[in-house]
Amino acid sequence: MKQLVLSLFPGIDLLGYAFKREGFCVTQGGDVIFGGDIRDEHYPAGRFDGVIGGPPCQMFSSLADIVRQRGHKPEFGNLIPEFERVVSESEPQWFLMENVIAAPRPNIDGYEVHSFLLNNRQCMDENGKPATQSRDRRWSFGWRGARRVLQIDLAVLQNPVYEHAACGGHSGTLARVDRRRVAKPDSVCEWRRGTNCIGMNFKTKSAFGELKRLQGLPSEFDLPPFLVAAKCKAVGNGVPLPMGLAIARAVAEVTKDSRQDAKPQSP
């Protein structure tokens, strides 16, 4: 039987897309791009096997100070407590939260948490090769009961030629994308300082195609109801497919006996 998963803060739900590809049944919570607000959402206890999601990261992003210096404020506050509340109310067997490196790990009564960092270049693309986009994320996997650890199937060697992270951009007008470069130990995050970055016009179809490629999405992937600029922003802010698939496989492996664990023991 497929595990039923609730996806919070889904956006266009690239993380849920990866979980569906790995055999999970995913239902999406409300999202601001469709008029939803997680603060108004409540879910019944015991209906979902797992809860996944990535609360808005602007509060903890390394770009937050730059945004503030330019006279802007992060669009969203800290919504990790809302993620924690939904998990606490819905009582799944497990949860998975994705965010930037500096984000705090969730703290929910009754759950032991395995928190770790993962770079997209450590994951395999659908051709069986290490992904080229360098993108770091913090993942927190919580299990109701004794702690369980995700075992990620990592690429043996990271691709020595890499590309910087796709980005949705604060204003929705530019994607900060570096051209292909030879990796250096101290240069993985150079794009955050604006080094060797280029501006990409979000209004062009070529920008959308480039972002899909960086994110590991198939060329036929599309968002017909959106304007091109909105497509670029949504895809750039999502979880890269190689990383999402690697995480989903690890979750499937570590939770495969969760339904059996939940059954009452025979006297």
C-alpha positions as CSV (number, residue, x, y, z in Angstrom):
1,M,0.0,0.0,0.0
2,K,1.3,3.4,-0.9
3,Q,2.2,5.8,1.9
4,L,0.0,8.9,2.0
5,V,2.1,12.1,2.4
6,L,1.0,15.7,3.0
7,S,3.1,18.3,1.3
8,L,3.2,21.7,3.0
9,F,4.4,25.0,1.4
10,P,4.3,23.1,-1.9
11,G,4.5,25.9,-4.5
12,I,4.6,23.9,-7.7
13,D,5.7,21.0,-5.4
14,L,8.9,19.7,-7.0
15,L,9.6,17.9,-3.8
16,G,6.2,16.2,-4.0
17,Y,6.9,15.5,-7.7
18,A,10.0,13.5,-6.7
19,F,8.1,11.6,-4.0
20,K,5.4,10.7,-6.5
21,R,8.0,9.4,-8.8
22,E,9.2,7.1,-6.0
23,G,5.8,5.6,-5.4
24,F,4.3,7.8,-2.7
25,C,0.8,9.2,-2.8
26,V,1.1,13.0,-2.2
27,T,-1.6,15.4,-1.4
28,Q,-0.8,19.1,-1.3
29,G,-1.6,21.7,1.4
30,G,-2.6,25.2,0.5
31,D,0.0,27.6,-0.8
32,V,0.2,31.4,-1.2
33,I,0.5,31.2,-5.0
34,F,-3.0,29.6,-5.0
35,G,-4.4,31.9,-2.3
36,G,-3.7,29.5,0.7
37,D,-2.2,30.3,4.1
38,I,-0.8,27.6,6.3
39,R,-1.8,29.5,9.4
40,D,-5.4,28.7,8.5
41,E,-4.8,25.0,7.9
42,H,-5.6,22.2,10.2
43,Y,-5.5,18.4,9.4
44,P,-6.9,15.4,11.3
45,A,-4.6,13.2,13.3
46,G,-3.5,9.8,12.0
47,R,-4.5,10.3,8.4
48,F,-1.0,10.8,6.9
49,D,2.0,8.5,7.1
50,G,4.3,11.5,6.5
51,V,4.5,15.3,6.2
52,I,7.0,16.9,3.9
53,G,7.8,20.5,3.1
54,G,10.1,23.5,2.9
55,P,9.0,26.5,4.9
56,P,10.1,29.9,3.2
57,C,13.8,30.3,3.6
58,Q,14.2,34.1,3.3
59,M,14.7,34.6,7.0
60,F,17.7,32.3,7.1
61,S,19.1,32.7,3.6
62,S,22.7,34.0,3.2
63,L,21.1,36.6,0.8
64,A,18.8,38.1,3.5
65,D,21.3,40.8,4.5
66,I,21.8,41.9,0.9
67,V,18.0,42.1,0.5
68,R,17.7,44.2,3.6
69,Q,20.5,46.5,2.5
70,R,18.6,47.2,-0.7
71,G,15.6,48.4,1.3
72,H,13.5,45.2,1.1
73,K,12.3,42.9,3.7
74,P,12.1,39.1,3.4
75,E,8.6,38.4,2.0
76,F,7.8,35.8,4.7
77,G,8.6,35.6,8.4
78,N,9.7,32.4,10.1
79,L,7.1,29.8,9.3
80,I,8.9,26.8,10.7
81,P,6.7,26.9,13.8
82,E,3.7,26.5,11.5
83,F,5.3,23.4,10.0
84,E,5.9,22.1,13.6
85,R,2.3,22.8,14.5
86,V,0.8,20.9,11.6
87,V,3.1,17.9,12.3
88,S,2.1,18.0,15.9
89,E,-1.6,18.2,15.1
90,S,-1.6,15.6,12.3
91,E,0.6,13.1,14.1
92,P,2.3,11.3,11.2
93,Q,4.8,8.5,11.7
94,W,7.5,10.7,10.2
95,F,8.2,14.1,8.7
96,L,10.8,15.7,6.4
97,M,11.7,19.4,6.4
98,E,13.9,21.1,3.7
99,N,15.5,24.5,4.1
100,V,18.7,26.5,3.7
101,I,21.8,25.6,5.7
102,A,21.3,28.2,8.4
103,A,17.7,27.2,9.2
104,P,17.1,25.7,12.6
105,R,16.0,22.1,12.7
106,P,12.4,21.5,13.8
107,N,11.7,20.6,17.4
108,I,8.4,18.6,17.9
109,D,7.5,16.6,21.0
110,G,7.5,12.9,20.4
111,Y,9.8,13.0,17.4
112,E,13.6,12.3,17.2
113,V,15.2,14.2,14.4
114,H,18.1,13.4,12.0
115,S,19.3,16.7,10.5
116,F,22.0,16.8,7.8
117,L,23.3,18.8,4.9
118,L,23.2,17.6,1.3
119,N,24.5,19.2,-2.0
120,N,22.7,18.4,-5.2
121,R,26.1,17.5,-6.8
122,Q,26.2,14.5,-4.4
123,C,23.1,13.1,-6.1
124,M,22.7,11.3,-9.4
125,D,20.7,12.7,-12.3
126,E,18.4,10.5,-14.3
127,N,21.2,9.5,-16.6
128,G,23.1,8.0,-13.7
129,K,25.7,10.8,-13.6
130,P,26.4,13.2,-10.7
131,A,24.2,16.3,-11.0
132,T,26.0,19.5,-12.1
133,Q,24.0,22.1,-10.2
134,S,25.7,23.0,-6.8
135,R,22.9,23.6,-4.3
136,D,23.2,23.0,-0.6
137,R,20.2,22.3,1.6
138,R,19.5,21.2,5.2
139,W,17.2,18.3,5.6
140,S,15.6,17.3,8.9
141,F,13.9,13.8,9.1
142,G,11.8,13.2,12.2
143,W,10.5,9.8,13.4
144,R,7.9,9.3,16.0
145,G,9.7,7.1,18.5
146,A,13.4,6.1,18.4
147,R,15.6,8.0,16.0
148,R,16.0,6.8,12.4
149,V,18.7,7.9,10.0
150,L,18.3,8.4,6.3
151,Q,20.9,6.6,4.2
152,I,21.3,8.7,1.0
153,D,22.6,6.9,-2.0
154,L,25.3,9.4,-2.9
155,A,27.4,9.7,-6.1
156,V,30.8,8.2,-5.6
157,L,32.5,11.3,-7.0
158,Q,31.0,14.8,-7.3
159,N,31.1,16.2,-10.8
160,P,34.3,18.2,-11.0
161,V,32.6,20.6,-13.4
162,Y,29.7,22.3,-11.8
163,E,27.1,25.1,-12.1
164,H,25.9,27.4,-9.5
165,A,22.4,27.2,-8.0
166,A,19.3,28.1,-9.9
167,C,17.5,30.8,-8.0
168,G,14.0,32.2,-8.1
169,G,15.3,35.7,-7.2
170,H,13.9,38.1,-4.7
171,S,12.2,40.4,-7.2
172,G,11.1,37.7,-9.6
173,T,13.0,39.4,-12.5
174,L,16.4,37.8,-12.4
175,A,17.9,34.3,-12.0
176,R,21.4,34.2,-10.5
177,V,22.9,31.5,-12.6
178,D,26.6,31.0,-13.2
179,R,28.0,29.4,-16.4
180,R,29.8,26.1,-16.1
181,R,33.0,26.3,-14.0
182,V,35.7,24.0,-12.8
183,A,35.1,23.4,-9.1
184,K,37.4,24.8,-6.4
185,P,37.2,23.8,-2.8
186,D,36.5,27.4,-1.6
187,S,34.3,28.5,-4.5
188,V,31.1,26.4,-4.1
189,C,29.2,29.4,-2.7
190,E,30.8,32.2,-4.8
191,W,27.5,33.0,-6.5
192,R,26.1,34.2,-3.1
193,R,28.7,37.0,-3.2
194,G,27.7,37.9,-6.7
195,T,30.9,36.5,-8.2
196,N,30.7,35.5,-11.9
197,C,27.0,35.7,-11.9
198,I,24.9,36.8,-14.8
199,G,21.5,38.3,-15.0
200,M,18.9,36.2,-16.8
201,N,15.7,37.7,-18.1
202,F,12.8,35.8,-16.6
203,K,10.5,36.8,-19.4
204,T,12.2,34.6,-22.0
205,K,11.4,30.9,-22.8
206,S,15.2,30.2,-23.0
207,A,15.5,31.2,-19.3
208,F,12.8,28.8,-18.3
209,G,14.5,26.0,-20.3
210,E,17.8,26.8,-18.6
211,L,16.3,26.6,-15.2
212,K,14.6,23.3,-16.0
213,R,17.9,21.9,-17.1
214,L,19.7,23.1,-14.0
215,Q,16.9,21.6,-11.8
216,G,17.1,18.3,-13.6
217,L,13.5,18.5,-14.9
218,P,12.5,16.9,-18.2
219,S,12.3,19.3,-21.2
220,E,8.6,18.7,-21.5
221,F,7.9,19.9,-18.0
222,D,5.6,22.9,-18.1
223,L,3.3,25.1,-16.0
224,P,0.7,26.2,-18.6
225,P,-1.4,28.5,-16.4
226,F,1.7,30.6,-15.5
227,L,3.4,33.5,-17.3
228,V,7.0,32.8,-18.2
229,A,8.4,35.0,-15.4
230,A,6.2,33.1,-12.8
231,K,7.3,29.7,-14.2
232,C,11.0,30.7,-13.8
233,K,10.5,31.9,-10.3
234,A,8.6,28.8,-9.2
235,V,11.1,26.4,-10.8
236,G,14.1,28.2,-9.5
237,N,12.8,28.1,-5.9
238,G,12.1,24.4,-6.0
239,V,14.0,21.3,-4.9
240,P,16.3,20.0,-7.7
241,L,14.9,16.7,-9.0
242,P,18.1,14.7,-8.4
243,M,18.2,15.7,-4.8
244,G,14.4,15.2,-4.4
245,L,14.6,11.7,-5.8
246,A,17.6,10.7,-3.6
247,I,15.8,11.9,-0.5
248,A,12.5,10.2,-1.5
249,R,14.3,6.9,-2.1
250,A,16.0,7.1,1.3
251,V,12.7,7.9,3.0
252,A,11.0,5.0,1.2
253,E,13.7,2.6,2.5
254,V,13.7,3.8,6.1
255,T,9.9,3.9,6.4
256,K,9.0,0.7,4.5
257,D,8.0,-1.0,7.8
258,S,6.1,2.0,9.3
259,R,2.7,0.6,8.6
260,Q,3.6,-2.7,10.2
261,D,5.0,-0.8,13.2
262,A,1.8,1.1,13.6
263,K,-0.4,-2.1,13.8
264,P,-1.3,-3.3,17.3
265,Q,0.6,-6.3,18.5
266,S,-1.3,-9.6,18.9
267,P,-1.7,-10.7,22.6
